[in-house]
Amino acid sequence: MDQQTLQQLHGASDLTTEAVDVTVAAIGETHQALAQQPYAVLTAMKSVVGDVTAVEQLQRTITTGVYRTIRAVNQVAGRLATYLWNHLEK
């Protein structure tokens, strides 16, 4: 493979990693916003507000962890791709 093609592939890899990161972040924010809506309705009922708040916090923690993990794996994959492209370019 010629040098220009390798550089283009390297650039495409970097762009893909960045696009996945930005997209997953946006999806995570949207997910949290949508998930919050039923909790807002349920917390209006005073008799269940404590339980609803606990469930909401658990859901928020799990969801945040899942999206953080996806983004971390994406970053590792991006670094691995960069490492490989750099070694192929030599």
C-alpha positions, -999 to +999 in steps of 0.1 A: +000+000+000+014+034-009+021+061+017-008+084+006-033+056+010-021+047+044-023+084+055-059+086+042-068+054+061-052+068+092-072+101+088-104+081+082-098+061+113-093+092+134-125+108+120-144+076+127-132+075+163-142+111+168-176+107+151-184+076+173-174+095+204-195+126+196-225+105+185-224+083+216-222+113+238-253+129+221-272+096+223-263+093+260-276+128+268-308+122+248-313+089+266-309+105+300-333+133+291-360+109+278-356+086+308-361+116+332-396+123+319-415+095+336-396+101+368-407+138+368-443+126+366-439+099+392-422+122+417-453+143+418-469+115+437-457+122+473-462+086+485-436+071+461-412+100+457-384+083+478-386+050+458-389+068+425-358+089+433-338+058+442-348+040+410-340+071+390-306+075+405-298+038+399-310+041+363-289+072+358-258+056+372-261+025+351-268+045+319-239+068+325-216+038+331-227+021+299-222+051+277-188+059+294-177+023+287-187+025+251-168+058+247-137+043+265-137+012+243-140+035+212-110+055+224-089+023+230-099+011+195-089+045+181-055+044+198-049+009+186-058+019+150-034+049+153-006+026+165-012+002+137-013+029+110+018+045+124+037+012+122+024+005+087+035+040+075+071+033+085 
